[in-house]
Amino acid sequence: GGDVDSVDDGDCRLLREFYRGDEEGTSIDRVLVVDCDVHQGDGTSTFSRKPPAVKSSIATRDCADDDRDRILRNNLHDRLFTLDLHAANNYPHPKETSNYDIPLPDECDDTTYLAALKTSLAKAFTEVQPQLVLYNAGVDVFHADKLGRLNLSWEGMERRDEHVIRTCVENGIPVACVVGGGYDDDAR
C-alpha cells in the first residue's frame, strides 16, 4: 500500500486472532469493511487477495503440515470483504482491487454519492451476508477538503452515515465506526 489506510503486520495478527473466535467455537466468518474515505483503502483491499499456492509460499515453505494448515485457515481471503467508495482520480495510483470498488468522479455531489452508496451497500449485504461491519466514515469527502476531490455537504455526509448505520441495525449486524481523513491548514 503506502496509503494512510495501509495495514501493517501487527494489524494482520490482530485480525487473524479476532477471526479465530473463542474457545467455545464462536467466530466471525464474514466481515464487511465499508470504506467511505476519499482515498481508496488499499490496505484493506489487499486482505481479500487469494493467498499464493501453499507449496510456493515463502511463509509456509518450511512449515510442518499442521502449521501450513493453520496459516491457510487464518488467511482472510473469503472472510474479509471491502466495499470502497473513493475518488477515482485521488491517491493511490495504481489502485488495488477491492471486492466492491466504487470509483467516483471529481466533484461528485450528495445525490450521486448517496445513490452509489445505497446500490453498492445493498449488493454487498446481499452477497457477503456480513456478521460484522467495520465502517470508515471519512470526512475528506467534504466539499471544502483541500485534498478530497469530492463535493459532499455536511448533510450529505450525515445521510451517508445514517444510511450505513441504519442498514446494519435493520439487518441485526454489529457495526464499529471510525472517522477518517479530513485535511486542513487549521491545526486546531
Secondary structure, DSSP 8 states (H G I E B T S, - for coil): --STT---HHHHHHHHHHHH--TTS-----EEEEE-SSS--HHHHHHTS----GGG-TTTTT--HHHHHHHHHT--TTTEEEEEEEETTSSSSS----SEEEEE-TT--HHHHHHHHHHHHHHHHHHH--SEEEEEEESTTBTT-TTT---B-HHHHHHHHHHHHHHHHHTT--EEEEEE----S---
